[in-house]
Structure formats: C-alpha cells, structure tokens
Amino acid sequence: MRFLPLLLLLATPVLAQAPPPACTFPRGGEELNEDCLALLAGIAADWQAAQARGAAPGLAVRGFAREQQGPRLDGLISRRRAVAVAEELRRLGVDPDRLEVTTPALPDRQAGRLVDPFSRRVEIVAR
C-alpha cells in the first residue's frame, strides 16, 4: 500500500499527457519518412478544417538533434529537420505565416549515457 499515493500521482492528467506529435529521424538524417509524411498530412488536414471554421492555430515546429557532434553541428541538423517539416506543411496547405520554426536546446547529457533516439525529432505543437 506504500505505492498507492505514488500511483495516484502518476495517473493525474498533468503527468499522463501524451507527447506532442513528432517526426523522428535516423542519426544524421533529415529526410521525411513515410510515417512522418502521413503524420504531417493529418496535421495539415486538421489545420485546414480549423481554418475553415476560423480557428486555425499557429504551429510551432521544434527541431531537436542530440548526436553529440557538438552544438554547432547538432544545431544545424535540428534546424534542417525543422525546416524540412515546415516546408512539407506549407506544401500541404498550412499558411506559412502560421508556422514558427525553432530549435530549443536539450539539457546536457551525462558522459557515457546512450543517446536517446527520440532526441532526433521534430515536434509540431499548436501555439
């Protein structure tokens, strides 16, 4: 019974929120794969439906790379990934003025820890 309060805490909606939709990439890659293209098509369709109702949100396209190749190269790769996603969203009909491309910094990793493959991603978040 000692763990019941912890389980109740973990089950709260704030902690149980799903991560934002994201495209993942192989190490050093910036090409959009089939899963990513399908995700972006769905996001664009939802955005266009919201626009038709007059309620289209802005979208933050946040690129991440944590390949431990140095901040300059990691920043360049994360930017290229985010731009590729934003360009596909534009191609699918999302208003470019409603897109914001960013590359937030990830916290430093401890030496010797494995790189999380999900750190090589681009998230799409309504703003």
Backbone hydrogen bonds, N-H to C=O, Kabsch-Sander energy under -0.5 kcal/mol:
donor,donor_aa,acceptor,acceptor_aa,energy
4,L,1,M,-1.1
7,L,3,F,-2.6
8,L,4,L,-2.5
9,L,5,P,-2.2
10,L,6,L,-2.5
11,A,7,L,-1.3
12,T,9,L,-1.4
16,A,12,T,-1.6
17,Q,14,V,-0.6
23,C,122,V,-2.4
25,F,120,R,-2.3
29,G,26,P,-2.5
37,L,33,N,-2.6
38,A,34,E,-2.3
39,L,35,D,-2.3
40,L,36,C,-2.8
41,A,37,L,-2.1
42,G,38,A,-2.0
43,I,39,L,-2.3
44,A,40,L,-2.8
45,A,41,A,-2.2
46,D,42,G,-2.4
47,W,43,I,-2.5
48,Q,44,A,-2.6
49,A,45,A,-2.1
50,A,46,D,-2.2
51,Q,47,W,-2.4
52,A,48,Q,-2.1
53,R,49,A,-1.1
54,G,51,Q,-1.5
55,A,50,A,-3.3
59,L,98,R,-3.5
60,A,125,V,-3.7
61,V,59,L,-0.6
61,V,100,E,-3.4
62,R,60,A,-0.7
62,R,123,E,-2.6
63,G,61,V,-0.6
63,G,102,T,-2.8
64,F,121,R,-2.9
74,D,70,G,-2.8
75,G,71,P,-2.4
76,L,72,R,-1.9
77,I,73,L,-2.5
78,S,74,D,-2.6
79,R,75,G,-2.0
80,R,76,L,-2.4
81,R,77,I,-2.3
82,A,78,S,-2.2
83,V,79,R,-2.7
84,A,80,R,-2.3
85,V,81,R,-2.1
86,A,82,A,-2.6
87,E,83,V,-2.8
88,E,84,A,-1.7
89,L,85,V,-2.3
90,R,86,A,-2.4
91,R,87,E,-2.4
92,L,88,E,-1.8
93,G,90,R,-1.8
94,V,89,L,-2.5
98,R,95,D,-2.1
99,L,96,P,-1.4
100,E,59,L,-2.5
102,T,61,V,-2.6
102,T,100,E,-0.5
113,R,110,Q,-1.8
119,S,116,D,-2.1
120,R,117,P,-1.2
121,R,64,F,-0.6
121,R,119,S,-1.2
122,V,23,C,-2.2
123,E,62,R,-2.6
124,I,21,P,-2.4
125,V,60,A,-2.6
125,V,123,E,-0.5
127,R,58,G,-2.9
